[in-house]
Amino acid sequence: MRVKKFVAPTMPEAMNHIRKELGPEAVILNSKEVFKGGILGLFKKRNIEVVAALDPQPKPQKQEKTDVRQSAASETRTSHNPVIINEESNSCGRW
């Protein structure tokens, strides 16, 4: 996982920096307001500090379990065919 800290005057500017460097799949881990500069604690400028991360190789999702459940559910639906009795001709038929 690639983690990087960004400091910008506003959150939209920080987001632009994050998207440029890490891409649109980046995740924000932390953000906070920080003050920089000034003389003896006076005239400090407000900035936003954002910690963002990007996972270069996302873990593959387990498709096998969902496929097995879906196929079992479809088999259950197809194996049960309701029988309807047609009252007019007294014959049996399926859906």
C-alpha positions as a Markdown table, in Angstrom:
| # | Residue | x | y | z |
|---|---|---|---|---|
| 1 | Met | 0.0 | 0.0 | 0.0 |
| 2 | Arg | 1.3 | 3.4 | -1.0 |
| 3 | Val | 0.6 | 6.1 | 1.6 |
| 4 | Lys | 1.4 | 9.8 | 1.1 |
| 5 | Lys | 0.7 | 13.1 | 3.0 |
| 6 | Phe | -0.6 | 16.1 | 1.1 |
| 7 | Val | -0.8 | 19.7 | 2.4 |
| 8 | Ala | -2.9 | 22.3 | 0.5 |
| 9 | Pro | -4.7 | 25.6 | 1.3 |
| 10 | Thr | -8.1 | 24.0 | 0.6 |
| 11 | Met | -9.6 | 20.5 | 0.4 |
| 12 | Pro | -10.4 | 20.7 | -3.3 |
| 13 | Glu | -6.8 | 21.6 | -4.1 |
| 14 | Ala | -5.6 | 18.7 | -1.9 |
| 15 | Met | -8.0 | 16.4 | -3.8 |
| 16 | Asn | -6.6 | 17.5 | -7.1 |
| 17 | His | -3.1 | 16.8 | -5.9 |
| 18 | Ile | -4.1 | 13.3 | -4.7 |
| 19 | Arg | -5.9 | 12.4 | -8.0 |
| 20 | Lys | -2.8 | 13.6 | -10.0 |
| 21 | Glu | -0.3 | 11.6 | -8.0 |
| 22 | Leu | -2.3 | 8.5 | -6.8 |
| 23 | Gly | -5.2 | 8.4 | -9.2 |
| 24 | Pro | -8.9 | 8.2 | -8.8 |
| 25 | Glu | -8.8 | 5.0 | -6.8 |
| 26 | Ala | -7.0 | 6.6 | -3.9 |
| 27 | Val | -8.5 | 6.5 | -0.4 |
| 28 | Ile | -8.4 | 9.2 | 2.2 |
| 29 | Leu | -7.2 | 7.9 | 5.5 |
| 30 | Asn | -7.1 | 11.1 | 7.5 |
| 31 | Ser | -7.6 | 14.8 | 7.1 |
| 32 | Lys | -7.0 | 17.7 | 9.5 |
| 33 | Glu | -6.6 | 21.4 | 9.7 |
| 34 | Val | -3.0 | 22.6 | 10.3 |
| 35 | Phe | -1.5 | 26.1 | 10.7 |
| 36 | Lys | 1.9 | 26.9 | 9.1 |
| 37 | Gly | 4.2 | 29.9 | 9.1 |
| 38 | Gly | 3.7 | 33.0 | 11.1 |
| 39 | Ile | 5.9 | 34.9 | 13.5 |
| 40 | Leu | 5.9 | 33.9 | 17.2 |
| 41 | Gly | 2.5 | 32.2 | 16.7 |
| 42 | Leu | 1.0 | 35.1 | 14.9 |
| 43 | Phe | -0.1 | 35.4 | 11.2 |
| 44 | Lys | -0.3 | 31.6 | 10.7 |
| 45 | Lys | -1.9 | 30.4 | 7.5 |
| 46 | Arg | -4.6 | 27.7 | 7.7 |
| 47 | Asn | -3.9 | 24.6 | 5.5 |
| 48 | Ile | -5.5 | 21.2 | 5.1 |
| 49 | Glu | -3.3 | 18.1 | 5.7 |
| 50 | Val | -4.6 | 14.9 | 4.0 |
| 51 | Val | -3.2 | 11.4 | 4.3 |
| 52 | Ala | -4.2 | 9.3 | 1.3 |
| 53 | Ala | -3.3 | 5.8 | 0.2 |
| 54 | Leu | -3.5 | 3.6 | -2.9 |
| 55 | Asp | -3.4 | -0.2 | -3.0 |
| 56 | Pro | -1.5 | -1.0 | -6.2 |
| 57 | Gln | -2.7 | -4.6 | -6.4 |
| 58 | Pro | -6.2 | -4.9 | -5.0 |
| 59 | Lys | -7.1 | -8.3 | -3.6 |
| 60 | Pro | -9.3 | -10.3 | -6.0 |
| 61 | Gln | -12.8 | -10.9 | -4.8 |
| 62 | Lys | -13.9 | -14.5 | -4.2 |
| 63 | Gln | -16.3 | -15.2 | -7.0 |
| 64 | Glu | -16.5 | -19.0 | -6.4 |
| 65 | Lys | -18.7 | -18.8 | -3.4 |
| 66 | Thr | -21.2 | -16.4 | -4.9 |
| 67 | Asp | -21.3 | -18.5 | -8.1 |
| 68 | Val | -22.0 | -21.7 | -6.2 |
| 69 | Arg | -24.9 | -20.0 | -4.3 |
| 70 | Gln | -26.4 | -18.5 | -7.4 |
| 71 | Ser | -26.2 | -21.9 | -9.3 |
| 72 | Ala | -27.7 | -23.7 | -6.3 |
| 73 | Ala | -30.5 | -21.1 | -6.1 |
| 74 | Ser | -31.3 | -21.4 | -9.8 |
| 75 | Glu | -31.4 | -25.2 | -9.6 |
| 76 | Thr | -33.8 | -24.9 | -6.7 |
| 77 | Arg | -36.0 | -22.6 | -8.7 |
| 78 | Thr | -36.0 | -24.8 | -11.8 |
| 79 | Ser | -36.5 | -28.1 | -10.1 |
| 80 | His | -39.8 | -27.1 | -8.5 |
| 81 | Asn | -42.3 | -26.6 | -11.3 |
| 82 | Pro | -45.8 | -26.0 | -10.0 |
| 83 | Val | -48.6 | -27.9 | -11.5 |
| 84 | Ile | -51.8 | -26.0 | -12.4 |
| 85 | Ile | -55.1 | -27.7 | -13.0 |
| 86 | Asn | -57.0 | -26.2 | -15.8 |
| 87 | Glu | -60.6 | -26.2 | -14.6 |
| 88 | Glu | -62.2 | -26.0 | -18.0 |
| 89 | Ser | -60.6 | -29.1 | -19.5 |
| 90 | Asn | -59.7 | -31.0 | -16.3 |
| 91 | Ser | -56.2 | -31.5 | -17.6 |
| 92 | Cys | -52.9 | -30.8 | -15.8 |
| 93 | Gly | -50.3 | -28.4 | -17.2 |
| 94 | Arg | -47.2 | -26.6 | -16.1 |
| 95 | Trp | -46.5 | -22.9 | -16.1 |
